[in-house]
């Protein structure tokens, strides 16, 4: 714990809630948005509730801009309404008896630039409507405007885009990102969607079973996932087999060579689809990880072609669309698949949870 204002938020949250034991330490820099992700029951919403003061800490601390809001060891507990934290819920929780204008004005700080907020979040045409007349996306934008109008030290957002369809989600994500960057000193965003996390946050905190599995930049999360759950979320190839020296043997007998594994126990193997190379002929030198496979399908995602393959392994490869065209890939095409041993990530302790 540091009372230095270097961090907007400096916290360690330790508490038990049912079967969950939460022990999370995190820091948020001034002007930073941190996304919180993780499987159901990992403790994401519990973490937000503890920071707000709705759940008491058993140990740890909560400091915002150098001010201690909670420290059980020192007998310090600041009431929720005195913490200066804003909260945006999944369903918005607008006041149903107030029009949009009244909702935004409720609790607004004396110096709040309401006109700018209303323009940024594109709600000027909604001011005379009641919440019951709004779409899910409109409700979330009004809820954020109301929260930011109160000039909070920091905003916590709990799945703010979960109820939106794909089209509404994309636009709302863009508007919320602009509003956060223009009006806020920092935020924590709980989301289950990597697109939201990577578009809005500078860093991503991944919780699993109440612990921090990874806390890193979006690019690091994508390129170097630290757990099987994260790799699965990022669309990596995941296999499970038995360690045999420096290789992992799949249930069908296929061996995957690694660059350093030394274990005879159960092992999870994670391979980035980007690291999977395709060749029309058997590669020269016969790399250790080389298999003749058959194309099951090709899906084009912008400039990337995701190739689904079956053979000794059922595996995905991400290559450029131009490379896919040059290889003339189609269902049934036979192709050689190679993966460098250095691109094979292993987790000898993973249980798949």
HELIX and SHEET records of a PDB file:
HELIX    1   1 UNK A   44  UNK A   52  1                                   9    
HELIX    2   2 UNK A   72  UNK A   74  5                                   3    
HELIX    3   3 UNK A   80  UNK A   82  5                                   3    
HELIX    4   4 UNK A  100  UNK A  105  1                                   6    
HELIX    5   5 UNK A  114  UNK A  120  1                                   7    
HELIX    6   6 UNK A  124  UNK A  126  5                                   3    
HELIX    7   7 UNK A  131  UNK A  133  5                                   3    
HELIX    8   8 UNK A  136  UNK A  149  1                                  14    
HELIX    9   9 UNK A  166  UNK A  183  1                                  18    
HELIX   10  10 UNK A  194  UNK A  200  1                                   7    
HELIX   11  11 UNK A  218  UNK A  223  1                                   6    
HELIX   12  12 UNK A  228  UNK A  233  1                                   6    
HELIX   13  13 UNK A  273  UNK A  275  5                                   3    
HELIX   14  14 UNK A  321  UNK A  327  1                                   7    
HELIX   15  15 UNK A  341  UNK A  343  5                                   3    
SHEET    1   A 5 UNK A  20  UNK A  29  0                                        
SHEET    2   A 5 UNK A   7  UNK A  17 -1                                        
SHEET    3   A 5 UNK A  59  UNK A  64 -1                                        
SHEET    4   A 5 UNK A  67  UNK A  71 -1                                        
SHEET    5   A 5 UNK A  76  UNK A  77 -1                                        
SHEET    1   B 6 UNK A  85  UNK A  88  0                                        
SHEET    2   B 6 UNK A 154  UNK A 158  1                                        
SHEET    3   B 6 UNK A 186  UNK A 190  1                                        
SHEET    4   B 6 UNK A  32  UNK A  38  1                                        
SHEET    5   B 6 UNK A 203  UNK A 208  1                                        
SHEET    6   B 6 UNK A 211  UNK A 216 -1                                        
SHEET    1   C 5 UNK A 255  UNK A 257  0                                        
SHEET    2   C 5 UNK A 247  UNK A 250 -1                                        
SHEET    3   C 5 UNK A 237  UNK A 244 -1                                        
SHEET    4   C 5 UNK A 266  UNK A 271 -1                                        
SHEET    5   C 5 UNK A 344  UNK A 347 -1                                        
SHEET    1   D 5 UNK A 277  UNK A 279  0                                        
SHEET    2   D 5 UNK A 334  UNK A 338 -1                                        
SHEET    3   D 5 UNK A 290  UNK A 301 -1                                        
SHEET    4   D 5 UNK A 304  UNK A 310 -1                                        
SHEET    5   D 5 UNK A 315  UNK A 320 -1                                        
END                                                                             
